[in-house]
Amino acid sequence: MSKDNDWYEVIKQKDYLYIIREHLDEIDPRFLTIYTNIYLILGHDKALLIDTGSGIFPIKPLINELIENRELFVINTHSHFDHRGSNNEFETIYIHDNEVRVASLPFDISMLKDSPKEIVNRYSAIGFVYQPSDNIEPLHDGDRFELGDISVEVIDTPGHSIGSISLLTSKGELFTGDTAHYGTMYLPKRKEFHIILKSISRLKELCDADIVQEIYPSHEQCPVGRELLDDLYEGISNIDNIWDTKKRNKFLEAWIIEDDNFKYII
């Protein structure tokens, strides 16, 4: 996985949808996450890229090849390091208004210096600091991107971060970012669980209304069904009952609690 053309796994999920997958565990296994899923939606006229990944290898040449002559929109589901690494390769980045300021500033990734994976030495060239895109545009709940034959709506789903969003296409694909995925879930403080539970409930309502056909999380397995949202809502709601099983993780500076489906980082 040391060459550019070996790093990204490109999966053509549908004629208009690509999954671009990278191994986060090959950058730093201490985050307890295997895959990061980046998504590219191809409309008739325009394309939309959901997140820019870790930035350890350039991603824009790959995207340019896939979109051909389409205009490109680039959205960050939130501003964490594994979702914004290649932001500076693109002229404009869209992100929720609550995280515009963070996404507009250089981002220190020096926590990766101690990774057991040698590939992180590639970050030495940038001084372990991400540079932002030159232009950061704010997103709000209900904003819509028209790609020609496909539209994509922004849905506020705070909890994982203050500006976390999900994206819903007119064809029924729901991209949940880090709001919901199997595996290791990074949660807010216990007193703020109600925020992410409200966000998950909102996504569950879309499923109940048969608006959502498939769910595409930003980490681990995809696509999945609405059972992800049911399992996650139930799991978070039950954390108080298993709180005594928590273990401290020094690197993450957080508690870890596990059930059958998730590791919760709190």
Secondary structure, DSSP 8 states (H G I E B T S, - for coil): --SHHHH-EEEEEETTEEEEEEEGGGT-GGG---EEEEEEEE-SSEEEEE--TT-SS--HHHHHHHHTT-EEEEE-SS--GGGSTTGGGSSEEEEEGGGHHHHTS-EE-GGGGG-S-GGGGGGGGGTTEE---SEEEEE-TT-EEE-SS-EEEEEE--SSSTT-EEEEETTSEEEEETSS-SEEEE---GGGHHHHHHHHHHHHHHHHTT--SEEEESBSS-SB-THHHHHHHHHHHTGGGGGGG-EEETTTTEEEEE-SSEEEE-
